[in-house]
């Protein structure tokens, strides 16, 4: 099973298991990327007492416990080459050999569903994945597309998630308005299946009414940048509005002032005219007066 990270491979694997003749048996998921090689080997095949530090008792592995069950190996492409060889041997024989044991303890019948995000053919070309294991796993290939390529599924997922989270939090189930459903369906959901679940749970917890309107949706859905300070308009001299201009930069030291920035001199009375006596406000020594022109 292939697909982007978080597209819901485990949900698909659970659906396959539930609708199969093994549906009444256990579904055992194993995250191959979350455990280092020694722990992953012990998790799958088990170990005997004293096989490593901390192994104070015999422990059966998940493959042994999952006899006639379904095991889901998530991120199988993250395993080391040595673990790939051990898994290939198990697929061919069904034999279980615990860590530290000197013999095979028996065989089991397990159905394995494996999922990977990286392209295994690329890993084979890079020498990071065994080609024989790839052909062993690739009996039936299922590709799970992301939500942006299956928008019809979003219209089914959203009401279902509303009911689930409403029951979990003990609140009435809100309804999605047509406009809100349209916005949610048109979203690309880069966070894949996890993102709409988180959005729906947020809506359920913070619901103020039984109907979810577009303004109730998060900003990343509606495209609005909430909390951003809008530019305030400033009245212009003509009676209209203009945007507030930024402050002019300070001139460099020693540079002449820009044209039009000099303060206008006080007007002088014209010589020879009656009443041309200088007032106290204009009685300034000639040497300190601003030059004309």
VOBA-1610 file (N, C-alpha, C; in pm, whole numbers, padded with zeros to 5 digits, always signed):
BEGIN
Unk+00084-00117+00000Unk+00000+00000+00000Unk+00089+00124+00000Unk+00067+00213-00095Unk+00149+00331-00109Unk+00062+00455-00097Unk+00127+00568-00068Unk+00057+00695-00055Unk+00140+00792+00026Unk+00099+00918+00024Unk+00167+01019+00103Unk+00149+00990+00252Unk+00236+01050+00332Unk+00227+01030+00477Unk+00096+01089+00528Unk+00025+01008+00607Unk-00097+01055+00670Unk-00222+01045+00586Unk-00218+00978+00472Unk-00338+00969+00388Unk-00438+00866+00441Unk-00399+00790+00543Unk-00492+00695+00603Unk-00473+00551+00560Unk-00345+00510+00541Unk-00321+00371+00503Unk-00371+00274+00610Unk-00353+00310+00737Unk-00397+00219+00843Unk-00549+00204+00845Unk-00621+00313+00816Unk-00767+00303+00808Unk-00810+00210+00695Unk-00740+00220+00581Unk-00771+00132+00469Unk-00739-00013+00506Unk-00626-00033+00574Unk-00589-00169+00615Unk-00691-00226+00713Unk-00740-00143+00805Unk-00843-00189+00898Unk-00972-00225+00826Unk-01007-00146+00724Unk-01128-00176+00647Unk-01113-00308+00571Unk-00994-00332+00516Unk-00970-00460+00448Unk-00981-00575+00546Unk-00923-00557+00664Unk-00927-00665+00765Unk-01070-00690+00812Unk-01147-00582+00837Unk-01282-00598+00892Unk-01374-00670+00794Unk-01355-00645+00664Unk-01444-00702+00563Unk-01391-00833+00505Unk-01293-00893+00569Unk-01234-01018+00523Unk-01278-01132+00613Unk-01253-01258+00574Unk-01286-01371+00662Unk-01213-01367+00795Unk-01105-01287+00806Unk-01033-01273+00934Unk-01084-01155+01015Unk-01198-01099+00977Unk-01249-00981+01043Unk-01276-00999+01191Unk-01304-01120+01236Unk-01328-01145+01378Unk-01198-01163+01456Unk-01086-01170+01385Unk-00957-01187+01451Unk-00896-01051+01483Unk-00775-01052+01535Unk-00710-00927+01578Unk-00643-00857+01460Unk-00638-00725+01471Unk-00564-00641+01377Unk-00446-00583+01454Unk-00324-00617+01412Unk-00203-00584+01489Unk-00118-00486+01407Unk-00118-00356+01443Unk-00032-00261+01372Unk+00107-00255+01433Unk+00209-00235+01347Unk+00348-00222+01390Unk+00408-00105+01313Unk+00463-00007+01386Unk+00528+00108+01324Unk+00676+00075+01305Unk+00715+00042+01183Unk+00853+00003+01157Unk+00950+00121+01166Unk+00901+00242+01150Unk+00989+00360+01155Unk+01009+00411+01296Unk+00931+00363+01392Unk+00939+00415+01527Unk+01027+00336+01621Unk+01088+00227+01573Unk+01171+00143+01659Unk+01305+00119+01594Unk+01414+00121+01672Unk+01543+00083+01615Unk+01547-00066+01584Unk+01647-00107+01509Unk+01650-00245+01459Unk+01642-00351+01569Unk+01721-00343+01680Unk+01712-00449+01782Unk+01572-00459+01843Unk+01511-00344+01873Unk+01377-00348+01931Unk+01272-00393+01831Unk+01289-00356+01705Unk+01192-00399+01604Unk+01199-00550+01583Unk+01319-00605+01583Unk+01332-00750+01570Unk+01266-00821+01686Unk+01289-00771+01808Unk+01226-00831+01925Unk+01075-00813+01922Unk+01029-00697+01873Unk+00885-00671+01866Unk+00816-00768+01770Unk+00880-00799+01659Unk+00818-00885+01559Unk+00834-01033+01591Unk+00955-01073+01630Unk+00984-01217+01645Unk+00993-01261+01791Unk+00999-01168+01885Unk+01013-01205+02025Unk+01158-01230+02063Unk+01183-01261+02190Unk+01318-01290+02237Unk+01313-01389+02352Unk+01427-01449+02379Unk+01439-01542+02491Unk+01510-01472+02607Unk+01497-01529+02722Unk+01556-01468+02843Unk+01708-01463+02830Unk+01765-01346+02863Unk+01909-01329+02861Unk+01967-01300+02724Unk+01884-01280+02624Unk+01937-01255+02490Unk+02001-01117+02478Unk+01960-01022+02561Unk+02020-00889+02564Unk+01990-00828+02700Unk+02052-00715+02728Unk+02033-00649+02857Unk+01887-00608+02873Unk+01828-00650+02983Unk+01688-00620+03009Unk+01593-00731+02970Unk+01643-00833+02901Unk+01558-00947+02864Unk+01554-01045+02981Unk+01473-01015+03081Unk+01467-01097+03202Unk+01366-01211+03192Unk+01296-01220+03079Unk+01202-01331+03060Unk+01183-01354+02911Unk+01127-01468+02875Unk+01091-01495+02736Unk+00971-01408+02697Unk+00976-01361+02576Unk+00867-01276+02528Unk+00830-01318+02388Unk+00702-01347+02361Unk+00661-01379+02223Unk+00650-01251+02140Unk+00678-01264+02012Unk+00667-01150+01921Unk+00527-01134+01866Unk+00504-01022+01802Unk+00371-00996+01748Unk+00336-01089+01634Unk+00434-01133+01558Unk+00404-01228+01451Unk+00358-01362+01508Unk+00418-01402+01619Unk+00376-01527+01684Unk+00237-01514+01744Unk+00209-01400+01807Unk+00078-01380+01870Unk-00032-01358+01766Unk+00005-01317+01647Unk-00095-01285+01544Unk-00124-01403+01454Unk-00113-01523+01504Unk-00145-01642+01424Unk-00289-01635+01377Unk-00308-01645+01243Unk-00437-01634+01176Unk-00498-01494+01191Unk-00418-01396+01228Unk-00464-01258+01237Unk-00403-01177+01122Unk-00421-01044+01128Unk-00366-00953+01029Unk-00264-00861+01096Unk-00146-00853+01039Unk-00040-00763+01087Unk-00022-00653+00985Unk-00026-00530+01034Unk-00007-00413+00948Unk+00131-00355+00976Unk+00221-00361+00878Unk+00356-00308+00889Unk+00359-00169+00824Unk+00358-00067+00908Unk+00358+00070+00857Unk+00501+00117+00835Unk+00522+00192+00725Unk+00654+00245+00687Unk+00758+00133+00677Unk+00725+00033+00598Unk+00815-00082+00583Unk+00943-00041+00512Unk+00941+00067+00437Unk+01061+00112+00368Unk+01166+00170+00460Unk+01135+00192+00588Unk+01231+00248+00683Unk+01315+00140+00751Unk+01289+00014+00724Unk+01364-00093+00789Unk+01506-00103+00731Unk+01597-00155+00813Unk+01733-00177+00767Unk+01737-00299+00674Unk+01847-00312+00601Unk+01861-00425+00510Unk+01862-00558+00586Unk+01920-00559+00704Unk+01921-00684+00782Unk+01779-00723+00821Unk+01697-00627+00868Unk+01560-00657+00904Unk+01480-00699+00782Unk+01510-00642+00667Unk+01442-00683+00545Unk+01472-00829+00512Unk+01597-00871+00536Unk+01630-01011+00513Unk+01557-01105+00607Unk+01545-01066+00734Unk+01470-01149+00830Unk+01322-01158+00792Unk+01268-01045+00748Unk+01127-01045+00710Unk+01103-01127+00584Unk+01196-01120+00490Unk+01183-01201+00368Unk+01184-01349+00402Unk+01271-01391+00491Unk+01275-01532+00533Unk+01144-01574+00597Unk+01084-01488+00676Unk+00956-01520+00739Unk+00846-01532+00634Unk+00845-01442+00535Unk+00741-01449+00432Unk+00751-01579+00353Unk+00871-01629+00332Unk+00889-01750+00252Unk+00855-01877+00328Unk+00881-01879+00458Unk+00865-02004+00535Unk+00758-01995+00643Unk+00728-01874+00692Unk+00636-01861+00805Unk+00697-01904+00937Unk+00829-01922+00942Unk+00894-01969+01064Unk+00927-01853+01157Unk+00917-01881+01287Unk+00947-01783+01391Unk+01073-01827+01464Unk+01171-01739+01464Unk+01294-01763+01541Unk+01319-01640+01627Unk+01310-01659+01757Unk+01322-01546+01849Unk+01466-01498+01857Unk+01481-01374+01903Unk+01613-01317+01925Unk+01683-01395+02037Unk+01801-01445+02009Unk+01876-01522+02108Unk+01846-01670+02109Unk+01750-01715+02029Unk+01716-01858+02026Unk+01806-01928+01924Unk+01830-02060+01949Unk+01916-02138+01860Unk+01837-02228+01768Unk+01704-02214+01769Unk+01622-02298+01681Unk+01491-02228+01654Unk+01421-02279+01554Unk+01289-02226+01517Unk+01185-02282+01612Unk+01098-02197+01662Unk+00998-02243+01759Unk+00870-02291+01692Unk+00851-02262+01563Unk+00730-02307+01494Unk+00698-02215+01379Unk+00586-02243+01315Unk+00540-02163+01201Unk+00403-02105+01233Unk+00373-01995+01170Unk+00245-01927+01192Unk+00186-01892+01056Unk+00056-01865+01057Unk-00017-01822+00939Unk-00066-01680+00965Unk+00001-01584+00906Unk-00029-01443+00930Unk-00048-01373+00796Unk-00152-01292+00788Unk-00167-01206+00670Unk-00099-01073+00700Unk-00013-01029+00610Unk+00065-00906+00629Unk+00019-00803+00526Unk-00014-00684+00577Unk-00041-00568+00493Unk+00068-00467+00524Unk+00144-00428+00424Unk+00255-00334+00442Unk+00222-00202+00374Unk+00270-00093+00433Unk+00249+00040+00377Unk+00382+00114+00375Unk+00397+00201+00276Unk+00519+00279+00264Unk+00486+00414+00202Unk+00554+00519+00250Unk+00544+00651+00188Unk+00650+00672+00081Unk+00778+00639+00108Unk+00878+00651+00000Unk+00851+00550-00112Unk+00893+00585-00230Unk+00880+00496-00345Unk+00984+00385-00332Unk+00938+00261-00321Unk+01031+00150-00300Unk+01119+00125-00422Unk+01069+00153-00541Unk+01154+00134-00659Unk+01272+00231-00658Unk+01249+00353-00606Unk+01361+00447-00591Unk+01460+00398-00486Unk+01407+00342-00376Unk+01496+00289-00272Unk+01575+00169-00325Unk+01515+00090-00411Unk+01588-00024-00470Unk+01702+00027-00556Unk+01677+00131-00635Unk+01782+00188-00719Unk+01895+00247-00636Unk+01863+00296-00515Unk+01964+00353-00427Unk+02031+00248-00339Unk+01988+00121-00350Unk+02046+00015-00269Unk+01998+00014-00126Unk+01884+00076-00096Unk+01832+00083+00040Unk+01716-00011+00065Unk+01671-00083-00038Unk+01562-00179-00019Unk+01587-00299-00108Unk+01557-00416-00052Unk+01582-00540-00126Unk+01477-00560-00234Unk+01525-00591-00353Unk+01434-00610-00465Unk+01350-00736-00447Unk+01410-00843-00392Unk+01333-00967-00373Unk+01222-00948-00269Unk+01247-00866-00168Unk+01141-00839-00070Unk+01031-00754-00133Unk+01067-00663-00221Unk+00967-00582-00289Unk+00870-00669-00369Unk+00923-00766-00444Unk+00836-00852-00523Unk+00755-00946-00434Unk+00808-00978-00318Unk+00732-01061-00224Unk+00614-00982-00166Unk+00636-00853-00137Unk+00529-00772-00080Unk+00427-00728-00185Unk+00472-00711-00309Unk+00389-00650-00411Unk+00295-00749-00478Unk+00227-00829-00397Unk+00128-00921-00452Unk+00005-00845-00499Unk-00048-00756-00414Unk-00159-00668-00450Unk-00119-00528-00410Unk-00115-00439-00507Unk-00071-00302-00483Unk-00192-00210-00478Unk-00206-00137-00367Unk-00312-00038-00352Unk-00247+00099-00331Unk-00292+00197-00406Unk-00244+00334-00388Unk-00355+00417-00326Unk-00326+00484-00215Unk-00424+00568-00145Unk-00397+00713-00184Unk-00484+00776-00263Unk-00460+00916-00304Unk-00487+01011-00188Unk-00428+01131-00190Unk-00456+01231-00085Unk-00596+01288-00098Unk-00639+01361+00005Unk-00775+01414+00006Unk-00800+01514-00105Unk-00698+01585-00149Unk-00719+01683-00256Unk-00756+01617-00387Unk-00734+01486-00399Unk-00770+01413-00519Unk-00897+01331-00501Unk-00958+01337-00386Unk-01084+01266-00361Unk-01173+01352-00271Unk-01218+01463-00327Unk-01295+01560-00251Unk-01432+01505-00212Unk-01484+01409-00286Unk-01612+01349-00248Unk-01602+01279-00113Unk-01484+01224-00083Unk-01467+01158+00047Unk-01472+01258+00162Unk-01433+01385+00135Unk-01435+01486+00240Unk-01579+01510+00287Unk-01675+01507+00194Unk-01814+01529+00232Unk-01870+01415+00317Unk-01806+01300+00312Unk-01846+01188+00398Unk-01769+01192+00530Unk-01642+01232+00523Unk-01559+01233+00643Unk-01602+01340+00742Unk-01643+01457+00693Unk-01675+01568+00783Unk-01796+01539+00872Unk-01913+01498+00818Unk-02026+01468+00908Unk-01995+01353+01004Unk-01920+01254+00957Unk-01884+01144+01046Unk-01799+01195+01162Unk-01699+01280+01133Unk-01614+01334+01239Unk-01693+01422+01333Unk-01792+01496+01282Unk-01876+01578+01370Unk-01950+01491+01472Unk-02005+01379+01428Unk-02077+01292+01521Unk-01981+01229+01622Unk-01863+01186+01577Unk-01768+01120+01667Unk-01722+01215+01776Unk-01679+01335+01739Unk-01624+01428+01838Unk-01734+01489+01924Unk-01855+01501+01872Unk-01965+01549+01957Unk-01997+01448+02066Unk-01999+01320+02032Unk-02020+01217+02134Unk-01905+01211+02234Unk-01783+01231+02185Unk-01667+01224+02274Unk-01669+01337+02376Unk-01710+01457+02334Unk-01709+01572+02424Unk-01844+01597+02489Unk-01945+01515+02457Unk-02074+01527+02522Unk-02149+01655+02488Unk-02144+01697+02363Unk-02214+01819+02320Unk-02303+01784+02203Unk-02405+01867+02175Unk-02490+01841+02058Unk-02408+01849+01928Unk-02449+01771+01831Unk-02378+01768+01703Unk-02418+01887+01618Unk-02326+01977+01585Unk-02361+02091+01500Unk-02373+02049+01354Unk-02442+02130+01278Unk-02457+02108+01135Unk-02367+02206+01060Unk-02320+02164+00944Unk-02241+02250+00858Unk-02332+02321+00760Unk-02322+02453+00754Unk-02399+02527+00654Unk-02346+02495+00515Unk-02428+02514+00411Unk-02380+02484+00274Unk-02253+02559+00238Unk-02243+02686+00278Unk-02122+02763+00246Unk-02000+02710+00321Unk-02019+02671+00448Unk-01907+02614+00523Unk-01863+02480+00465Unk-01959+02398+00425Unk-01925+02269+00363Unk-01853+02291+00230Unk-01893+02393+00156Unk-01826+02421+00029Unk-01680+02461+00052Unk-01654+02544+00153Unk-01517+02586+00181Unk-01433+02468+00228Unk-01490+02384+00312Unk-01414+02269+00363Unk-01386+02168+00252Unk-01480+02151+00162Unk-01459+02056+00052Unk-01355+02108-00046Unk-01351+02239-00067Unk-01256+02297-00162Unk-01114+02305-00107Unk-01096+02279+00022Unk-00962+02289+00082Unk-00874+02174+00032Unk-00745+02201+00013Unk-00652+02098-00034Unk-00606+02004+00078Unk-00622+02044+00204Unk-00584+01963+00319Unk-00441+01911+00309Unk-00342+01999+00317Unk-00202+01953+00312Unk-00164+01863+00429Unk-00239+01873+00540Unk-00213+01785+00653Unk-00280+01650+00643Unk-00338+01619+00526Unk-00405+01492+00495Unk-00516+01464+00595Unk-00538+01338+00632Unk-00656+01301+00709Unk-00655+01363+00848Unk-00538+01384+00904Unk-00531+01437+01041Unk-00584+01580+01049Unk-00560+01660+00946Unk-00597+01801+00951Unk-00748+01821+00959Unk-00831+01759+00873Unk-00975+01780+00888Unk-01029+01728+01021Unk-00970+01622+01075Unk-01014+01575+01206Unk-00990+01680+01313Unk-00872+01744+01309Unk-00842+01847+01408Unk-00933+01969+01390Unk-00960+02006+01266Unk-01048+02120+01241Unk-01188+02092+01292Unk-01240+01972+01267Unk-01375+01937+01312Unk-01381+01933+01464Unk-01281+01877+01529Unk-01283+01874+01675Unk-01279+02016+01732Unk-01202+02104+01670Unk-01198+02244+01714Unk-01335+02310+01700Unk-01404+02281+01589Unk-01537+02338+01569Unk-01636+02286+01672Unk-01626+02158+01705Unk-01718+02099+01802Unk-01696+02159+01941Unk-01570+02174+01980Unk-01539+02224+02114Unk-01578+02371+02127Unk-01560+02450+02019Unk-01583+02593+02026Unk-01714+02636+01962Unk-01804+02543+01937Unk-01929+02576+01868Unk-02016+02664+01957Unk-02061+02777+01899Unk-02152+02867+01971Unk-02297+02844+01930Unk-02318+02773+01822Unk-02453+02747+01774Unk-02454+02608+01712Unk-02576+02563+01677Unk-02590+02431+01618Unk-02565+02431+01468Unk-02531+02544+01412Unk-02499+02554+01270Unk-02364+02623+01256Unk-02273+02562+01182Unk-02139+02615+01161Unk-02141+02699+01033Unk-02113+02828+01047Unk-02112+02920+00934Unk-01968+02940+00886Unk-01948+02999+00767Unk-01811+03021+00718Unk-01725+03103+00813Unk-01785+03201+00883Unk-01704+03282+00974Unk-01659+03205+01098Unk-01715+03086+01121Unk-01671+03003+01233Unk-01550+02917+01198Unk-01515+02910+01071Unk-01404+02824+01028Unk-01271+02890+01060Unk-01165+02810+01077Unk-01033+02868+01104Unk-00983+02952+00988Unk-00887+03039+01018Unk-00835+03131+00916Unk-00766+03056+00803Unk-00702+02942+00833Unk-00634+02871+00726Unk-00730+02809+00627Unk-00856+02798+00664Unk-00957+02745+00572Unk-01018+02858+00489Unk-01053+02966+00553Unk-01118+03076+00484Unk-01020+03166+00411Unk-00892+03157+00443Unk-00794+03242+00378Unk-00778+03377+00444Unk-00853+03404+00550Unk-00840+03532+00619Unk-00722+03528+00714Unk-00656+03637+00727Unk-00547+03652+00822Unk-00600+03729+00943Unk-00654+03652+01038Unk-00712+03718+01154Unk-00603+03776+01243Unk-00636+03887+01305Unk-00543+03950+01396Unk-00445+04045+01328Unk-00447+04052+01195Unk-00356+04142+01125Unk-00410+04284+01133Unk-00327+04379+01167Unk-00370+04517+01180Unk-00387+04577+01042Unk-00506+04625+01017Unk-00536+04686+00888Unk-00482+04829+00885Unk-00448+04877+00766Unk-00398+05013+00751Unk-00513+05112+00770Unk-00487+05212+00852Unk-00588+05310+00882Unk-00584+05423+00779Unk-00698+05461+00718Unk-00698+05573+00622Unk-00685+05706+00694Unk-00622+05803+00628Unk-00601+05936+00681Unk-00672+06036+00591Unk-00753+06130+00645Unk-00821+06228+00559Unk-00722+06310+00480Unk-00746+06330+00351Unk-00662+06411+00265Unk-00719+06552+00254Unk-00637+06643+00201Unk-00680+06782+00192Unk-00798+06799+00100Unk-00810+06716+00000Unk-00919+06728-00097Unk-01049+06673-00047Unk-01052+06619+00074Unk-01174+06563+00128Unk-01183+06414+00111Unk-01092+06352+00032Unk-01094+06209+00015Unk-01010+06142+00124Unk-00956+06023+00093Unk-00874+05951+00188Unk-00747+05905+00116Unk-00639+05905+00192Unk-00513+05853+00140Unk-00449+05769+00248Unk-00356+05681+00208Unk-00286+05598+00305Unk-00181+05681+00376Unk-00161+05650+00501Unk-00062+05722+00580Unk+00077+05696+00524Unk+00149+05802+00491Unk+00283+05788+00434Unk+00382+05759+00545Unk+00486+05687+00507Unk+00591+05657+00604Unk+00680+05778+00622Unk+00753+05786+00734Unk+00840+05898+00764Unk+00955+05902+00666Unk+00995+06024+00627Unk+01106+06039+00534Unk+01236+06008+00603Unk+01334+05952+00534Unk+01461+05918+00597Unk+01538+06043+00635Unk+01618+06034+00740Unk+01700+06144+00785Unk+01811+06169+00684Unk+01841+06298+00651Unk+01952+06325+00557Unk+02085+06295+00622Unk+02184+06263+00540Unk+02317+06233+00591Unk+02382+06359+00645Unk+02475+06343+00740Unk+02542+06456+00802Unk+02622+06531+00697Unk+02607+06665+00696Unk+02683+06749+00604Unk+02621+06765+00467Unk+02514+06693+00437Unk+02452+06704+00305Unk+02353+06819+00305Unk+02337+06890+00192Unk+02241+07002+00188Unk+02099+06952+00203Unk+02014+07033+00260Unk+01874+06991+00275Unk+01807+06978+00140Unk+01713+06892+00127Unk+01642+06877-00001Unk+01565+07002-00035Unk+01540+07024-00166Unk+01466+07144-00208Unk+01329+07149-00144Unk+01293+07269-00103Unk+01160+07286-00044Unk+01155+07257+00104Unk+01269+07213+00164Unk+01267+07181+00305Unk+01311+07296+00394Unk+01366+07411+00333Unk+01410+07523+00414Unk+01288+07594+00470Unk+01297+07643+00593Unk+01184+07718+00648Unk+01167+07850+00575Unk+01045+07886+00548Unk+01017+08012+00477Unk+01052+08131+00565Unk+01124+08235+00514Unk+01157+08353+00595Unk+01034+08438+00621Unk+01043+08518+00730Unk+00934+08611+00758Unk+00930+08718+00650Unk+00816+08757+00607Unk+00810+08861+00501Unk+00858+08996+00553Unk+00932+09069+00466Unk+00979+09203+00500Unk+00886+09307+00437Unk+00867+09416+00504Unk+00790+09524+00440Unk+00872+09588+00330Unk+00810+09623+00224Unk+00881+09683+00110Unk+00938+09819+00151Unk+01059+09846+00103Unk+01125+09973+00138Unk+01053+10091+00075Unk+01043+10200+00151Unk+00982+10324+00101Unk+00833+10328+00112Unk+00770+10225+00160Unk+00626+10226+00175Unk+00590+10278+00311Unk+00475+10346+00322Unk+00434+10395+00454Unk+00412+10278+00549Unk+00450+10303+00672Unk+00431+10197+00771Unk+00525+10083+00754Unk+00645+10109+00696Unk+00740+10001+00672Unk+00833+09980+00789Unk+00800+10037+00903Unk+00886+10018+01020Unk+00883+09871+01062Unk+01000+09822+01101Unk+01008+09681+01140Unk+00942+09659+01273Unk+00861+09556+01278Unk+00797+09519+01403Unk+00896+09441+01487Unk+00869+09429+01620Unk+00961+09349+01703Unk+00978+09208+01650Unk+00879+09153+01584Unk+00888+09015+01535Unk+00984+09003+01418Unk+00999+09116+01339Unk+01085+09112+01222Unk+01214+09188+01243Unk+01233+09246+01364Unk+01356+09321+01391Unk+01469+09226+01417Unk+01527+09177+01307Unk+01635+09079+01315Unk+01758+09140+01250Unk+01876+09128+01310Unk+01997+09182+01244Unk+02009+09128+01104Unk+02065+09216+01013Unk+02075+09176+00874Unk+02163+09055+00855Unk+02262+09042+00939Unk+02353+08927+00924Unk+02287+08795+00958Unk+02179+08801+01036Unk+02113+08676+01077Unk+01991+08644+00995Unk+01957+08738+00903Unk+01837+08715+00823Unk+01863+08610+00714Unk+01759+08541+00672Unk+01772+08443+00564Unk+01789+08516+00432Unk+01873+08471+00343Unk+01894+08538+00214Unk+01769+08529+00129Unk+01749+08631+00048Unk+01633+08632-00042Unk+01661+08539-00160Unk+01555+08476-00209Unk+01570+08386-00323Unk+01627+08257-00283
//
